[in-house]
Every structure is written in structure tokens, then in C-alpha cells.
Amino acid sequence: MSATELVQKTQTSKPNRVQDAEPSTDKHMTNILPLKLRQLETPEQQSDFEPMTQNQPLLVHEQPVFDVIRKRRSVGQVTQEEPTREQIERMLEAATYAPSHHVTEPWRFIIITGTAREEFGNIMAASLSLRMEDRFSDKARAQLMRERNKPLRAPVIITMAMVNFKEMKGIPIENIESAGAAVQNMLLAAEEMELATLWRTGDTAYDPMVKRWLGMTPEDHIVGFIYVGFPKVTRPQRVPTHFSQRTTWLS
Ligand SMILES: Cc1cc2nc3c(=O)[nH]c(=O)nc-3n(C[C@H](O)[C@H](O)[C@H](O)COP(=O)(O)O)c2cc1C
């Protein structure tokens, strides 16, 4: 499917759930990216955009941003109920409001859901097996099986990637910082919708085989895999080290 066909399909077929979107069979990044995002703030603002779903309320529990910041926690245990496509797109849209020096907007998103998670698990297990000295013992087989099942821990995984970021305008580390800010925006948007998220990396995020499967080159960077779902557990508020212990005032 060409990039143009994919865009047309995503704009006309109005899929309800994320998994209704046909996964790209072409592994080139350009074919995965150009999903049109909707504005969701007010009905007036929505009027310029064709709704993707009918009668699907977006469950946003509007709260002061500071409350959302304080409530956000990493939550690994989620149900298999899939967030709606609108909820995921709201997270992506939140990411795009992050600041970036020279307005490089260094982020790319690859959404892994449905059976693509199984394919991802196979790639993760294959890449792990290449890193293992012993891959045939019972212990190694069990470890590979656990690796294969990891993407099934949540119904949706948002991959935040940076493509050709060393060629982007500005200093590379500043673009990475900007991508980190974009991830935090996503996490906060999810928190506001009472979704659970967990930002994961690990060896998988640096593995060339995984990057290739995602349509990336080894030089591209995976900022994180954001596992998203509905929480199975409640987490206590985290009490971080008080900022005064990390702060110097010059006056
Ligand atoms: C860049 C990055 C990578 C992370 N990778 C993992 C990971 O691979 N596995 C994991 O369980 N948590 C991961 N985390 C989440 C942290 O463990 C978590 O944010 C930290 O324990 C603080 O808990 P909180 O998010 O609930 O405040 C990662 C966080 C960041 C920022």
C-alpha cells in the first residue's frame, strides 16, 4: 500500500479501534507516518475535521494540569481492553505540542496493536536470541518465551522514534530532549483520560533488528515504547525527592 493510499484509507474508513487500522505491510517509515490528527477541544474546532468515530465520547476527565502531573505513575498492569483510536490520537496530538529548538518536531510514532504485537514479540525474541550465548537450554527457552510475550502486556504500544535525527537542524541532544518532552506530554494526556502508561526501553530499544522491523535504520533512535491500556491496579502517589535538594537559587 502506498503512503497516499494509506492516508486515504485512514481518513475515509473511520476505524473505531486502533486495531481496525490496517497495519502497514511496507516497513518504510514514510508509509506509517502521515495519519491526520483531529482537534478535539471544542465542537467549533472539530467542525473543520471529519469525525473518525460516531457516538464515541472521548473520556477526558478534565483536571488541573498540576494535579495530572502529580498523579501520573508508571503502571505496568493493564487490562486487554483497547483504548479507542481517539484516545491514542489525543496522546499523539499532545506530543506534538512539545517545544523543539528550530521547531524540528523530531518525533515519529509507530503504533503497535492487535496481531502486530505478536510479530513484534517474535522480533524481540529473535533479537534476544542473537544476544544470548546459550539459547537452547530450558532456561534460555523460557526466557525467549517471556520475551516473545512482552508486547502482549498491553493492548497498545506507541513507539516514539527519531529518524535521521543527527541530520536535523540544531544539536542532536536538544532534539532528544525535545522528544522526551513529547513523551511526557503523551503520558500526561493519557493520565487525564485515566489510561495507564509505562515508558519502556531496555535492550530492545537499541536493537538494529527491532529498528529494521519498525522501518528504521540502526542510526535512528527509539526514545521509548509507551505501553498503554486501562489500569488493573491503582498506584500510590509518588513522593519524589524534594526539589529543594536539587536546586540552587542565585540572586
Ligand atoms: C527513558 C526511560 C526508560 C524507561 N524504561 C523502563 C523500562 O524499560 N522498564 C520499566 O519498567 N520502566 C521503565 N521506565 C519507567 C521508570 O522505571 C519509572 O518512570 C520510574 O520508576 C519512576 O516511576 P513513576 O514513573 O511511577 O514515577 C523508563 C523511564 C524512562 C524515562
Ligand as a Chemical Component Dictionary entry (heavy atoms), coordinates in Angstrom:
data_LIG
# 
_chem_comp.id                   LIG 
_chem_comp.type                 NON-POLYMER 
_chem_comp.pdbx_formal_charge   0 
_chem_comp.three_letter_code    LIG 
# 
loop_
_chem_comp_atom.comp_id 
_chem_comp_atom.atom_id 
_chem_comp_atom.alt_atom_id 
_chem_comp_atom.type_symbol 
_chem_comp_atom.charge 
_chem_comp_atom.model_Cartn_x 
_chem_comp_atom.model_Cartn_y 
_chem_comp_atom.model_Cartn_z 
_chem_comp_atom.pdbx_ordinal 
LIG C1  C1  C 0 13.879 6.650  29.294 1  
LIG C2  C2  C 0 13.093 5.772  30.234 2  
LIG C3  C3  C 0 13.129 4.413  30.080 3  
LIG C4  C4  C 0 12.397 3.572  30.932 4  
LIG N1  N1  N 0 12.430 2.219  30.733 5  
LIG C5  C5  C 0 11.738 1.408  31.547 6  
LIG C6  C6  C 0 11.745 0.007  31.329 7  
LIG O1  O1  O 0 12.380 -0.487 30.392 8  
LIG N2  N2  N 0 11.014 -0.774 32.161 9  
LIG C7  C7  C 0 10.281 -0.239 33.188 10 
LIG O2  O2  O 0 9.650  -0.989 33.930 11 
LIG N3  N3  N 0 10.228 1.100  33.408 12 
LIG C8  C8  C 0 10.938 1.932  32.616 13 
LIG N4  N4  N 0 10.878 3.290  32.808 14 
LIG C9  C9  C 0 9.979  3.858  33.847 15 
LIG C10 C10 C 0 10.718 4.186  35.143 16 
LIG O3  O3  O 0 11.133 2.990  35.775 17 
LIG C11 C11 C 0 9.752  4.979  36.051 18 
LIG O4  O4  O 0 9.440  6.193  35.420 19 
LIG C12 C12 C 0 10.374 5.242  37.425 20 
LIG O5  O5  O 0 10.453 4.054  38.166 21 
LIG C13 C13 C 0 9.590  6.275  38.239 22 
LIG O6  O6  O 0 8.270  5.802  38.478 23 
LIG P1  P1  P 0 6.973  6.631  38.018 24 
LIG O7  O7  O 0 7.020  6.743  36.504 25 
LIG O8  O8  O 0 5.798  5.840  38.505 26 
LIG O9  O9  O 0 7.038  7.999  38.632 27 
LIG C14 C14 C 0 11.613 4.134  31.978 28 
LIG C15 C15 C 0 11.590 5.543  32.124 29 
LIG C16 C16 C 0 12.312 6.352  31.269 30 
LIG C17 C17 C 0 12.237 7.851  31.436 31 
# 
loop_
_chem_comp_bond.comp_id 
_chem_comp_bond.atom_id_1 
_chem_comp_bond.atom_id_2 
_chem_comp_bond.value_order 
_chem_comp_bond.pdbx_ordinal 
LIG C1  C2  SING 1  
LIG C2  C3  SING 2  
LIG C2  C16 DOUB 3  
LIG C3  C4  DOUB 4  
LIG C4  N1  SING 5  
LIG C4  C14 SING 6  
LIG N1  C5  DOUB 7  
LIG C5  C6  SING 8  
LIG C5  C8  SING 9  
LIG C6  O1  DOUB 10 
LIG C6  N2  SING 11 
LIG N2  C7  SING 12 
LIG C7  O2  DOUB 13 
LIG C7  N3  SING 14 
LIG N3  C8  DOUB 15 
LIG C8  N4  SING 16 
LIG N4  C9  SING 17 
LIG N4  C14 SING 18 
LIG C9  C10 SING 19 
LIG C10 O3  SING 20 
LIG C10 C11 SING 21 
LIG C11 O4  SING 22 
LIG C11 C12 SING 23 
LIG C12 O5  SING 24 
LIG C12 C13 SING 25 
LIG C13 O6  SING 26 
LIG O6  P1  SING 27 
LIG P1  O7  DOUB 28 
LIG P1  O8  SING 29 
LIG P1  O9  SING 30 
LIG C14 C15 DOUB 31 
LIG C15 C16 SING 32 
LIG C16 C17 SING 33 
# 
